[in-house]
Amino acid sequence: MTRSIHLQRLHFSITRLVTGLMLLISLQLSSSVNAQGFKANYDEAMVPKYSLPPLLVDGKGEAVTAEKWKEHRQELLKLCAKHIFGYWDCPDYSLNAEIVEQGEHPSGKAIRTQWKVTISNEHGSQTIDLLVYLPTTASRASKVPMFLGLNFSGNHTVSTDPNIRLPASWVRSDQEGRVVNNRATEKGRGIQDKRWPVEEIIARGFGVATAYYGDIAPDDPAHYLEGIPRLNPKLKKDLGPFPLEAKYQETEQPETGGAIAVWAWGLSRLLDVLEKDPRIAGDQVIVVGHSRLGKTSLWAGATDPRFAIVISNNSGCGGAALSRRAFGETVQRINSAFPHWFCDQYRKYNLAEDTCPVDQHTLLALIAPRPLYVSSASEDLWADPKGEFLTSQLVGPVYKLLGDTTLPDVPFPGFFCPDSEAFPVLSEAISARRAVISAFRASNSSRRTRSISATSRSDWARK
């Protein structure tokens, strides 16, 4: 495997270290039966026969050339928004970023910066705490590439660093007493530090930035509107409940984006902030995510071409896994369990995945020609690792059309771990592809907010 293939093609693995950011603990196989009576299929012989929407044929039935890709990509983006993730934007907002604390990481090898990022409009304001670690050598003359990803339980959980602020937002209760009355406590400090190997990343010359996803929008239908979604009250989202056996009925605004679209929008606003830090190479920010936040990183990468590289881990249904396989978690089950994640129209494809005009290979194709890294865990059949591999293969023709390398057309090879030289490969990939990525960003960013004080342009994907 050459280094260029390692990163520029779609790379799939069971991993404990997703290109250096998340050291994942072992994942237990999800139960095949949940409280709603859903029974997952884990038998390849029971996977239904399916056909997939073509990626390189336009709406007129004509073959898509490299010259037509930009226009065709917009068509695919609109389809993914309309049928899966929905449209979401915040009208006439201003963004203010203030450094509220700065100091050394306990190791002495990194500088910690904590930002208070406030998004405001006439409907209110929402604050996101952004934690940034940079090598002590980072400067205007020596900018560093960055990993940017959301975390599940608060910035204080990613490190034992005692100076990290606790989140003020709603947090899901736990059984260990780390969360009291849905508020984080000191007991949660550092509980996910093995998933965020800050010192290793810093030693390799990269920076790390993270924010609690609940600061953007709480991951609970009952509290969802306490976050950024309340800043756009014109967008109506059905928050359920949506029973497993319920039949689809069109809602008032079936294309309004759900939580994944909102979290992805929030990642773009955090990128706005990082781009203004003179120590950070703003054109070398890598977006990452695990599970539901893996779905989010993929959608953020699809909707915002400024992300130089996109990484997802165990993103599964609604992420990198083919929905038409109906293996592990399905569209029906995910819409029932998490009615706030996707647009309401996605429910139309419960038990009818083959009628959807897109599948997850469409989502991955939107990342091209930027490097994309897809990984899964061997025991997490709930996320359909084979389905994620197949999806990664299926987008190969798009990467090839745009002059890149692809995964070989071979059967699912099983599981393997990435080599330990991920960081140099990432650095070389960014350097080698800077011209291509810059051209792609420039040609697709006319509707992107770029300043710290900015005004949103609504309905980006509709136009």
C-alpha positions in Angstrom: 0.0 0.0 0.0 1.5 3.3 -1.0 1.2 6.3 1.1 -0.9 8.2 -1.4 -3.3 5.3 -1.6 -3.4 5.0 2.2 -5.1 8.3 2.6 -6.3 9.5 -0.8 -8.4 6.5 -1.5 -11.2 5.6 0.9 -9.5 3.7 3.8 -11.4 1.2 5.9 -10.3 -0.4 9.1 -11.0 -1.6 12.6 -9.1 1.0 14.6 -8.2 2.0 18.1 -6.6 5.2 16.7 -8.6 7.0 14.0 -5.7 8.7 12.3 -4.5 9.8 15.7 -7.5 11.4 17.3 -9.8 8.9 19.0 -8.4 6.0 20.9 -11.5 3.9 20.9 -12.4 1.5 23.7 -13.7 -1.9 22.7 -17.2 -1.8 21.5 -19.7 -4.3 22.6 -22.0 -5.9 20.0 -25.4 -4.1 20.1 -28.3 -6.2 21.2 -30.4 -7.6 18.3 -33.6 -6.9 20.2 -34.5 -3.5 21.7 -37.4 -2.4 23.9 -39.5 -1.5 20.9 -39.4 -5.0 19.6 -37.0 -4.3 16.7 -34.9 -7.3 15.7 -31.7 -6.6 13.8 -30.5 -8.8 11.0 -26.9 -9.9 11.3 -27.1 -12.7 8.7 -25.6 -11.8 5.3 -27.8 -14.4 3.7 -30.8 -12.3 4.8 -29.6 -9.1 3.2 -32.2 -8.1 0.6 -31.3 -7.8 -3.1 -31.0 -4.1 -4.0 -29.9 -1.7 -6.7 -28.3 1.6 -6.1 -28.9 5.0 -7.6 -26.0 5.8 -10.0 -23.5 8.4 -8.9 -22.3 9.5 -12.3 -25.5 9.8 -14.2 -27.4 13.1 -14.0 -31.1 13.8 -13.8 -31.3 13.7 -17.6 -29.8 10.3 -17.8 -26.5 11.6 -19.2 -23.1 10.5 -18.0 -21.3 12.9 -15.7 -17.9 14.1 -16.8 -15.2 15.7 -14.7 -16.3 19.1 -16.1 -19.9 18.5 -15.1 -19.1 17.2 -11.6 -19.4 20.5 -9.8 -23.0 21.0 -11.1 -23.9 17.3 -10.5 -22.5 17.4 -7.0 -24.9 20.2 -6.1 -27.7 18.0 -7.3 -26.6 15.2 -5.1 -26.1 17.5 -2.2 -29.7 18.7 -2.5 -31.0 15.1 -2.7 -29.2 14.1 0.5 -30.5 17.2 2.2 -34.1 16.7 1.0 -34.3 13.0 1.8 -32.0 12.3 4.7 -30.5 15.2 6.7 -32.7 18.2 5.9 -31.9 21.8 5.4 -30.9 24.0 8.3 -29.5 27.4 8.7 -29.6 30.3 11.2 -31.0 33.6 9.8 -29.1 36.8 10.2 -26.8 35.6 12.9 -23.7 37.2 14.4 -20.8 35.1 15.7 -18.6 36.4 18.5 -15.5 34.4 19.7 -13.8 35.4 22.9 -10.8 33.8 24.5 -11.8 33.2 28.2 -8.8 31.2 29.4 -5.3 30.2 28.2 -2.5 28.2 29.7 -0.3 25.1 29.4 -1.4 21.5 29.2 -0.2 19.6 32.3 2.4 18.0 30.2 3.9 21.3 29.3 4.0 20.3 25.6 0.8 22.2 24.5 -0.9 25.5 24.9 -4.6 25.3 25.9 -7.0 28.0 24.7 -10.6 28.0 25.7 -13.0 30.1 23.5 -16.5 31.3 24.3 -18.2 31.2 20.9 -21.6 33.0 20.9 -24.1 32.8 18.1 -26.8 35.4 18.3 -29.8 36.8 16.4 -33.1 38.4 17.1 -34.4 35.2 18.6 -31.7 34.8 21.2 -28.1 33.5 21.6 -26.3 30.2 22.2 -22.8 29.8 23.6 -20.5 27.0 22.6 -17.3 26.3 24.6 -14.5 25.5 22.2 -11.3 23.8 23.6 -8.1 24.1 21.6 -4.8 22.5 22.2 -1.8 23.5 20.0 1.9 22.6 20.1 4.0 25.1 21.9 5.8 25.7 18.6 2.7 26.9 16.8 2.9 30.5 15.6 2.0 32.8 12.8 5.2 31.7 11.1 4.7 28.0 11.9 1.0 27.2 11.5 -0.3 23.7 12.5 -3.0 21.5 11.0 -5.9 20.6 13.2 -8.3 17.9 14.1 -11.8 19.2 14.9 -14.5 17.0 16.4 -17.4 17.2 18.8 -17.4 15.2 22.0 -20.3 13.5 23.8 -20.1 14.6 27.5 -18.3 17.9 27.8 -14.8 19.2 27.1 -13.7 18.3 30.6 -14.1 14.6 29.8 -11.5 14.6 27.0 -8.5 15.3 29.4 -7.6 15.2 33.1 -6.5 18.8 32.7 -8.0 20.5 35.7 -8.4 23.9 34.0 -11.0 22.8 31.4 -14.3 24.4 32.0 -17.4 22.3 32.7 -20.3 22.7 30.2 -23.3 24.7 31.3 -25.6 23.0 28.8 -27.9 20.0 29.4 -26.1 16.7 29.7 -27.6 13.3 29.7 -27.8 11.6 33.1 -25.6 8.6 33.9 -25.5 5.9 36.5 -22.1 6.8 37.9 -23.1 10.1 39.4 -20.9 12.1 37.0 -24.0 14.1 35.9 -26.4 15.6 38.5 -29.7 17.1 37.5 -28.5 16.9 33.9 -25.5 19.1 34.6 -21.9 17.9 34.4 -19.7 17.6 37.5 -16.1 17.2 38.4 -16.5 13.4 38.6 -16.6 13.3 34.8 -13.2 15.0 34.3 -10.9 12.9 32.0 -13.3 9.9 31.6 -12.8 9.9 27.9 -9.1 10.9 27.7 -8.1 7.6 26.1 -10.4 8.5 23.2 -8.6 11.8 22.8 -4.8 11.2 23.0 -3.9 14.9 23.1 -0.2 14.4 23.9 0.4 12.0 21.1 -1.4 14.3 18.6 0.6 17.3 19.8 3.9 15.4 19.6 3.1 14.7 15.9 2.7 18.4 15.2 -1.1 18.6 15.0 -3.6 20.6 17.1 -6.8 19.4 18.6 -10.1 21.3 18.9 -13.3 20.0 20.4 -16.7 21.2 21.7 -19.5 19.5 23.5 -22.2 18.6 21.0 -24.9 19.5 23.5 -23.7 23.1 23.5 -24.9 23.2 19.9 -28.1 21.2 20.4 -29.0 18.8 23.2 -29.2 15.2 22.0 -32.7 14.7 23.4 -36.1 15.5 21.8 -37.4 17.1 25.1 -34.4 19.5 25.3 -33.4 19.8 21.6 -34.9 23.3 21.3 -32.8 24.6 24.2 -29.9 24.8 21.7 -29.3 26.6 18.5 -32.5 25.3 16.8 -34.4 27.9 18.8 -32.6 30.6 16.8 -34.6 29.7 13.7 -38.2 29.2 14.9 -39.5 29.3 11.3 -38.0 25.8 10.8 -40.4 23.3 12.2 -39.1 19.8 13.1 -41.3 16.9 14.4 -39.5 15.7 17.5 -41.6 12.6 18.0 -42.3 10.2 19.5 -42.3 8.1 16.3 -43.2 4.5 17.1 -41.4 1.7 15.3 -44.6 0.6 13.6 -45.9 4.1 12.7 -46.7 4.8 9.1 -45.2 7.9 7.4 -47.4 10.9 7.4 -46.0 14.1 5.8 -45.4 16.8 8.4 -45.6 20.6 8.1 -41.9 20.9 7.0 -40.6 17.5 6.0 -37.3 18.8 4.8 -36.3 20.8 7.9 -32.9 19.5 9.1 -32.6 17.6 12.4 -29.9 17.4 15.0 -27.2 16.0 12.7 -27.7 19.0 10.3 -27.5 21.4 13.2 -24.4 19.8 14.7 -22.7 19.9 11.3 -23.7 23.6 11.0 -22.1 24.2 14.4 -18.9 22.5 13.3 -18.7 25.0 10.4 -19.1 27.9 12.8 -16.2 26.5 14.9 -14.2 26.3 11.8 -14.9 30.0 11.3 -13.2 30.6 14.6 -10.2 28.3 14.0 -9.6 30.0 10.6 -9.0 33.3 12.4 -6.4 32.0 14.8 -3.0 32.9 13.2 -1.4 29.8 14.7 -3.7 27.4 12.9 -3.5 26.4 9.2 -7.1 27.1 8.4 -7.0 25.2 5.2 -5.7 22.1 6.9 -8.6 21.3 9.4 -9.6 17.7 9.5 -13.2 17.0 10.7 -13.7 13.8 12.7 -16.5 12.0 14.5 -17.6 8.7 16.1 -21.0 7.1 15.9 -23.8 9.7 15.6 -21.0 12.3 15.5 -19.4 10.3 12.7 -22.6 10.8 10.7 -22.2 14.5 11.6 -18.6 14.7 10.4 -19.6 13.2 7.1 -22.4 15.7 6.6 -20.2 18.6 7.8 -17.6 17.5 5.2 -20.3 17.3 2.5 -21.8 20.7 3.2 -18.6 22.6 3.9 -15.8 22.2 1.4 -13.3 24.0 3.7 -12.7 20.8 5.7 -9.5 19.4 4.1 -10.0 15.8 5.2 -13.1 13.9 6.6 -12.9 11.1 9.1 -15.8 8.9 10.3 -15.7 6.0 12.8 -18.6 3.6 13.3 -21.0 6.0 11.7 -23.3 3.1 10.6 -26.9 3.7 9.5 -27.3 7.2 8.2 -23.6 7.5 8.0 -21.2 5.4 5.9 -23.2 2.1 5.8 -25.5 1.3 2.9 -29.1 1.7 4.1 -30.4 -0.8 1.4 -28.6 -3.6 3.1 -30.9 -3.3 6.2 -28.1 -4.9 8.2 -27.8 -4.1 11.9 -29.5 -0.7 12.6 -32.0 0.2 9.9 -33.7 3.4 8.7 -36.9 2.4 10.5 -35.2 1.8 13.8 -33.0 4.9 13.8 -36.0 7.2 12.9 -38.0 5.6 15.8 -35.2 5.7 18.4 -33.9 9.2 17.4 -36.8 11.2 15.8 -34.8 14.4 16.1 -31.7 13.4 14.2 -32.8 13.5 10.5 -35.4 15.4 8.5 -39.0 14.1 8.8 -39.0 13.0 5.1 -36.4 10.3 5.9 -39.2 8.4 7.7 -40.8 7.8 4.3 -38.0 5.2 3.7 -38.7 3.1 6.8 -38.9 -0.5 5.5 -38.6 1.1 2.0 -35.0 2.0 1.7 -34.9 1.0 -2.0 -37.4 3.8 -2.8 -35.0 6.5 -1.6 -33.3 8.4 -4.5 -30.0 8.3 -2.7 -28.1 6.0 -0.4 -25.0 6.5 1.7 -22.6 6.2 -1.2 -24.1 9.5 -2.4 -23.1 11.1 0.9 -19.5 9.8 0.6 -19.2 11.0 -3.0 -19.8 14.5 -1.8 -16.4 14.4 0.0 -14.5 13.9 -3.3 -11.9 14.8 -4.2 -10.8 15.4 -0.7 -9.3 12.6 1.3 -11.8 10.5 3.2 -11.1 8.0 6.0 -13.8 5.5 7.0 -13.3 3.1 9.9 -15.3 0.6 11.9 -15.0 -2.0 14.7 -15.2 -5.7 14.1 -17.7 -6.3 16.9 -19.9 -3.4 16.1 -22.2 -5.2 13.6 -24.9 -2.8 14.6 -23.0 -0.3 12.4 -22.6 -2.8 9.5 -18.8 -2.6 8.9 -19.1 -4.6 5.7 -21.7 -2.1 4.5 -19.3 0.7 5.2 -16.6 -1.0 3.2 -18.9 -1.5 0.3 -20.0 2.1 0.4 -16.3 3.2 0.3 -15.8 1.0 -2.7 -18.8 2.4 -4.5 -17.6 5.9 -4.5 -14.3 4.9 -6.2 -15.5 5.9 -9.7 -16.1 9.4 -8.5 -12.6 9.7 -7.1 -11.2 8.1 -10.2 -13.1 10.6 -12.4 -11.5 13.4 -10.4 -8.0 11.9 -10.9 -7.6 10.1 -7.6 -7.0 6.5 -6.5 -9.7 4.2 -5.2 -10.2 1.0 -3.2 -9.7 -2.1 -5.3 -12.7 -4.0 -6.5 -12.2 -7.0 -4.1 -14.5 -8.8 -1.6 -14.7 -7.5 1.9 -11.2 -8.3 3.3 -12.0 -8.5 7.0 -10.4 -6.3 9.6 -7.0 -4.8 10.0 -5.4 -1.8 11.8 -3.8 1.2 10.2 -0.1 1.6 10.4 1.5 3.7 13.1 2.6 6.3 10.6 -0.7 8.0 10.1 0.5 11.5 11.1 3.3 11.8 8.5 0.9 10.4 5.9 -1.7 13.0 6.8 0.8 15.8 6.6 2.1 14.6 3.2 -1.5 14.2 1.9 -2.4 17.7 2.9 0.7 19.1 1.3 0.4 17.1 -1.9 -3.3 17.9 -2.4 -3.2 21.5 -1.3 -3.7 22.9 -4.8 -6.6 20.5 -5.5 -8.3 21.1 -2.2 -7.9 24.9 -2.5 -9.4 24.9 -6.0 -12.3 22.8 -4.7 -12.9 25.0 -1.7 -12.8 28.1 -3.8 -15.3 26.8 -6.3 -17.7 25.6 -3.7 -17.5 28.3 -1.0 -19.4 31.3 -2.3 -22.2 30.8 0.2 -20.0 30.1 3.2 -19.6 32.5 6.1 -16.0 33.4 6.6 -15.8 36.1 9.2 -16.1 36.0 13.0 -18.9 38.5 12.8 -21.1 37.1 10.0 -24.5 37.1 8.5 -25.9 33.8 7.4 -27.4 33.1 4.0 -30.4 30.9 4.4 -31.3 27.8 2.3 -27.8 27.2 1.0 -28.6 23.8 -0.5 -31.8 24.9 -2.2 -30.1 27.4 -4.5 
